[in-house]
């Protein structure tokens, strides 16, 4: 099949490459000329393991191309995936202006029957709006169908998640479109949820919000474990082995971040509010997440006293490992708190580069970052931080204290290395 992917971010680029892997002919379209130029020359504009090689392979084999020519791209393809951003608007809702713009261009250039697929995370009812925007911009009455097909890939493991999804959700309102979508995904070995577009749209918000809820639940429980002197990691395992609960997303730490959970939870809360329905459980999850970084800062204050003029090393800037994405990263919430308290902050990240500025200095190596510091806060669970030689770090620091925001390090090893160690919910 000939597929057009509109929007070449994490989701769009990964989706394009996965369809190439399945033997389809794919075109990537973006309004950002710089991104298109880079992608067409085989260079990714973001960090994501495994995508680089596939990009080069499919460009070389002629299965993939990138363009800015909207009309030609729309005319020449059978299925059009909308993968543009839906950022958070000022009132907390999802901003649909990019989606609307794509729909209008599709309307202007529709030359024969096509299926338009919403892959972007969008509020309930957006498929209907997309159909309306397309119709409003059509000169001739050419038929089309809009399908909702939300994406569930995670940054850092995007390729694997998209190649081997847990399920594929198809929200459709015509048998013709459903038939085409089944054909498109025929080589994927997973359950299919075939439903209405509105239900498919809600499934995506409900999934992200439920995962956020799980994280906030375990984080709040971890605070109680701190008081009771209990081990949160054992509790996560002890409850997670119950298949009804599941072990995933029960890792306590400084809270969730990224471009999805905060934005999508906020959008679902807005949908509930607009419909005069309470989702208080989710409101509480947001509150817990907002206060979680501060909880770690308080642990630091309990150990060091005032943080004014203290030099603090922050390890990790990305919102999670294996990505260079810092959107809503808890690291920056920690950094901002530290700067507010008058600390001098040194930061390190294996991939993210932010440069140095007043009160904030980026170090090239972990050793440089931790040298002459009064404390270290680990904010991203990059694998390489597991291999740090802590006894040798001990010799470099001014005061040996570590706050482990990801419950990642071994408390006994830290103790043997001579560090005071705090991680949430560790007896
Ligand atoms: C999330 C969802 O997991 C994907 O299914 C979804 O497709 C994606 O949003 C999206 O809507 O595009 P992502 O934000 O890339 O994926 O990353 P996650 O692995 O879900 O992590 C989100 C945040 O939760 C990170 O800050 C992570 O450190 C935190 N987290 C995760 C925890 O604090 N504890 C956990 O146990 C798991």
Boltz pocket constraint, residues with backbone or C-beta under 6 A from the ligand:
constraints:
  - pocket:
      binder: B
      contacts: [[A, 121], [A, 151], [A, 152], [A, 153], [A, 154], [A, 155], [A, 156], [A, 208], [A, 211], [A, 215], [A, 247], [A, 248], [A, 249], [A, 250], [A, 251], [A, 252], [A, 253], [A, 254], [A, 255], [A, 256], [A, 257], [A, 258], [A, 259], [A, 260], [A, 261], [A, 319], [A, 320]]
      max_distance: 6.0
